[in-house]
Amino acid sequence: MSSHFSASSWLQQLSADGTTVNLPELLWYQRHTSVLALKPTISIQSKLAGTYLARSKGRGMEFDEVRHYQPGDDVRTIDWRVTARSGKVHTKLFREEKERPVFIVTDLTDSMRFGSSLLFKSVQAAHLAAVIAWHVKQHGDKLGGIVFSNQQHRELKPQGRSHGVLRYLQALQQCHQPASNQHGLSLSQALGQQRRLCRPGSMVYILSDFNLLDQQALRHIRAISQHNEVTCCHIADPLELTLPATATGLAAIQHQQQIITAELGDTTLRRRYQQQQLQLQLQRQTSMQQLGCKWLNISAAEPIISQLERTHHER
């Protein structure tokens, strides 16, 4: 069923204003998780029991194959039917089920507090994090991660079921609010903490505009991606990528509010700006892909469900 919404009806359904993050609008996404596919594409390394099949063979819940009995094999796994039929002793092999924690790193810093059309980038990041979080819960995985702004942050170790999701959603709401006398993080610092928090074989989502992506941040991402599956979700606003010919806004002229229109440069200047921004985005994307990370472009000017649904169909 298509989930394309007009901007106005979508915000109305969420009871949202596009500039703040409230728990009800994040809870709304519990019913809209089918547009994501979190099936891992790398080997699961975790030693904990869970719902995903590891490539290593051993005793577990999922039958894998039958082979000739070898010295040291557990006699309890002998397949007596195949043994009787073939005249040679065969044993069953099982594919272990292992847990795959999912971590979300959500950037709510000052550069994310911008939006020219529908939502602040930070609000869109929170909405995307909510979709991922509910999908994680639906598939029985544990959820953890880092939520951070310039004023505060929350480090969340993996937890399962609804408690893990609600804890993360509350962190999104809290970290989006102004705070004082607390400790915030930069993107690089948050990735450093996530690097220490990660378990091999995890899935990691990084939600950011990557405007403050430096060499230290890249080193952390490289280290994380060596043993985990990483998806970088680039949150951008249309105004960051393309300058309009004119801009309209309110101004106080002789004590009265009047609408004014300003020219933002000629066609050549706008085209040069667009080329520079697209080149910068391509460089970031290429850098991440060279590290083995997936890259997903997300606009702050369109409902997140519509974008994810379109991406899902394109695959």
C-alpha positions in Angstrom: 0.0 0.0 0.0 1.4 3.3 -1.0 2.4 5.7 1.8 2.9 8.9 -0.1 1.6 11.9 1.9 1.3 15.5 1.1 3.5 17.5 3.5 0.5 19.2 5.2 -1.5 16.0 5.8 1.6 14.1 6.9 2.5 16.7 9.5 -1.1 16.9 10.6 -1.2 13.1 11.1 1.9 13.3 13.2 0.7 16.4 15.1 4.2 17.8 14.4 5.5 21.3 13.5 8.7 20.2 11.8 11.0 22.1 14.3 10.6 20.1 17.5 10.7 16.4 18.3 7.9 15.0 20.4 7.3 11.4 21.5 3.8 10.9 19.8 5.2 11.7 16.3 8.0 9.1 16.9 5.5 6.5 18.1 3.5 7.0 14.9 6.2 5.1 12.9 5.5 1.8 14.7 3.0 1.1 12.0 5.3 2.0 9.1 8.3 -0.3 9.2 7.8 -2.4 6.0 9.8 0.0 3.9 13.1 -1.2 5.5 15.0 -4.4 5.1 17.6 -5.0 7.9 18.7 -8.5 6.7 22.5 -8.5 7.2 24.8 -9.0 4.1 27.9 -9.8 6.2 28.8 -12.6 8.4 27.3 -12.4 12.0 30.1 -12.6 14.5 28.2 -12.3 17.8 28.5 -15.2 20.2 25.0 -14.6 21.6 22.0 -16.6 20.5 19.6 -14.7 18.3 17.5 -14.7 15.1 20.1 -14.5 12.3 22.0 -17.5 10.8 25.8 -17.4 11.0 28.0 -18.9 8.4 29.9 -21.0 10.9 28.5 -24.5 11.3 27.8 -26.0 14.7 25.0 -27.1 17.0 22.0 -24.8 16.7 18.4 -24.5 15.7 18.7 -24.5 11.9 19.6 -27.7 10.0 22.2 -27.0 7.3 23.4 -30.2 5.7 24.6 -33.9 6.1 28.2 -35.1 5.7 30.2 -38.1 6.4 30.9 -38.7 10.1 34.3 -37.6 11.2 36.2 -38.5 14.4 35.2 -36.0 17.2 31.7 -35.4 15.9 28.9 -35.6 18.4 27.2 -39.1 18.1 23.9 -37.4 19.0 23.9 -35.7 15.6 24.3 -38.9 13.5 21.6 -39.1 10.8 20.5 -42.7 11.1 18.2 -42.6 8.1 21.0 -41.5 5.7 23.4 -43.8 7.4 21.1 -46.8 6.9 20.4 -45.9 3.3 24.0 -45.3 2.3 25.7 -47.8 4.5 28.1 -45.2 5.7 27.8 -43.1 8.9 26.6 -39.6 8.3 26.1 -36.7 10.7 23.9 -33.7 10.6 25.3 -30.2 10.6 23.5 -27.1 11.9 23.9 -23.5 11.2 24.1 -21.5 14.4 21.7 -18.7 15.1 23.3 -15.6 16.4 22.2 -12.2 17.6 22.9 -9.1 15.5 22.6 -5.9 17.6 21.7 -2.7 15.7 23.1 0.7 16.6 21.9 4.1 15.5 24.1 7.2 15.7 21.8 10.2 15.5 23.4 13.7 14.9 21.2 16.5 16.4 24.0 19.2 16.5 23.6 22.8 15.5 24.2 22.2 11.7 21.3 19.9 11.7 18.9 22.5 13.1 18.0 23.9 9.7 15.2 23.4 7.3 13.9 25.5 4.4 10.8 23.6 3.4 9.2 20.9 5.6 11.4 19.8 8.5 14.6 20.6 10.3 17.3 18.1 9.3 17.5 17.1 12.9 13.8 16.3 13.0 14.0 14.3 9.9 16.9 12.4 11.4 14.8 11.6 14.5 12.0 10.4 12.3 14.3 8.1 10.3 15.8 6.8 13.6 12.3 6.0 14.8 11.5 4.0 11.6 14.7 2.0 12.1 14.2 1.5 15.8 10.7 0.1 15.3 11.9 -2.2 12.5 14.7 -3.5 14.8 12.1 -4.3 17.5 9.8 -6.0 15.0 12.7 -8.4 14.0 13.6 -9.2 17.5 17.0 -7.5 17.5 18.5 -5.4 20.3 18.8 -1.7 19.8 21.5 0.7 21.1 23.5 3.7 19.9 24.4 7.3 20.5 22.1 10.4 20.3 24.0 13.6 20.5 23.8 17.4 20.2 26.2 20.3 21.0 24.7 20.5 24.5 24.1 16.8 25.6 24.2 13.2 24.5 23.0 9.8 25.5 24.9 6.5 25.1 22.6 3.5 25.0 23.8 0.0 25.3 21.8 -2.6 23.3 18.4 -3.6 24.7 15.6 -5.6 23.3 11.9 -5.4 22.8 9.8 -2.2 23.3 11.9 -1.0 26.2 15.0 -0.6 23.9 13.0 1.4 21.3 11.2 3.7 23.8 14.5 4.4 25.6 16.0 5.5 22.2 13.0 7.6 21.3 13.1 9.4 24.6 16.8 10.1 24.1 15.9 11.7 20.7 13.3 13.9 22.3 15.5 14.9 25.2 18.6 15.6 23.1 16.7 17.8 20.7 15.7 20.1 23.5 17.9 23.0 24.7 20.1 22.0 27.7 22.7 23.6 29.9 25.4 22.3 32.2 25.6 19.1 30.2 28.2 17.6 27.9 27.6 17.5 24.2 29.6 15.7 21.4 30.9 16.4 18.0 30.4 13.9 15.2 33.9 12.6 15.6 33.5 12.2 19.4 30.2 10.4 19.0 31.7 8.0 16.4 34.6 7.3 18.8 32.1 6.4 21.5 30.2 4.2 19.1 33.4 2.5 18.1 33.9 1.4 21.7 30.2 0.4 22.1 30.1 -1.8 19.0 30.2 -5.6 18.9 31.6 -7.4 15.9 28.8 -8.4 13.5 26.5 -5.4 14.4 24.6 -3.2 12.0 25.3 0.5 12.5 23.3 3.4 11.1 24.9 6.9 11.1 22.3 9.7 10.6 23.9 13.1 9.9 24.5 15.8 7.4 28.2 15.0 7.6 29.1 18.7 7.4 31.7 18.2 10.2 33.1 15.0 8.7 36.9 15.2 9.5 39.8 12.8 9.3 39.3 11.5 12.8 35.6 10.8 12.1 36.7 8.9 9.0 39.2 6.8 11.0 36.4 5.9 13.4 34.1 4.9 10.6 36.8 2.8 9.0 37.4 0.9 12.2 33.7 0.4 12.8 33.1 -0.8 9.2 35.9 -3.4 9.4 33.7 -5.8 11.5 30.2 -4.3 11.1 27.7 -3.4 8.5 27.5 0.4 8.3 24.9 2.5 6.5 25.5 6.3 6.3 22.2 8.2 6.0 23.0 11.7 4.6 20.3 14.2 5.7 20.2 17.3 3.5 18.0 20.3 2.8 17.2 21.4 -0.8 18.6 24.9 -0.1 22.0 23.4 0.7 22.2 21.8 -2.7 20.5 24.3 -5.0 20.0 28.1 -4.5 16.7 29.5 -5.7 16.6 32.5 -8.0 14.8 34.5 -5.3 13.9 34.3 -1.7 10.8 35.7 0.0 10.4 36.6 3.6 9.0 39.0 6.2 10.7 42.2 7.1 9.9 45.1 9.4 9.6 48.3 7.4 8.5 51.4 9.1 7.1 49.4 12.0 5.0 47.2 9.6 5.6 43.6 8.5 6.0 43.5 4.8 6.9 40.7 2.4 10.1 41.3 0.6 11.8 39.4 -2.2 15.6 39.2 -2.6 17.7 38.2 -5.6 20.2 35.4 -4.7 22.6 35.8 -7.6 22.6 35.2 -11.3 22.3 31.9 -13.1 26.0 31.4 -13.4 26.5 31.8 -9.7 23.7 29.5 -8.8 25.0 26.8 -11.2 28.5 27.1 -9.8 27.1 26.7 -6.2 25.1 23.7 -7.2 28.1 22.0 -8.9 30.2 22.6 -5.8 27.6 21.2 -3.4 27.0 18.1 -5.6 30.7 17.5 -5.9 31.1 17.8 -2.1 28.3 15.3 -1.6 29.8 12.9 -4.1 33.2 13.1 -2.4 31.6 12.2 0.9 29.6 9.3 -0.6 32.7 8.0 -2.4 34.8 8.2 0.8 32.2 6.2 2.7 31.7 3.6 -0.1 35.5 3.1 -0.2 35.3 2.2 3.5 32.7 -0.4 2.6 29.7 1.6 3.9 26.3 1.9 2.3 25.1 5.5 1.5 21.5 6.7 1.6 20.5 10.2 0.6 17.5 11.6 2.6 15.8 15.0 2.1 14.4 17.1 4.9 11.8 18.4 2.4 9.8 15.2 2.0 8.1 12.7 4.3 10.6 10.0 5.3 8.1 7.2 4.6 7.7 8.3 1.0 11.4 8.4 0.4 12.1 5.0 2.0 9.2 3.4 0.1 10.6 4.7 -3.2 14.1 3.5 -2.3 12.7 0.1 -1.4 10.9 -0.3 -4.7 14.0 0.8 -6.7 15.9 -2.1 -5.1 
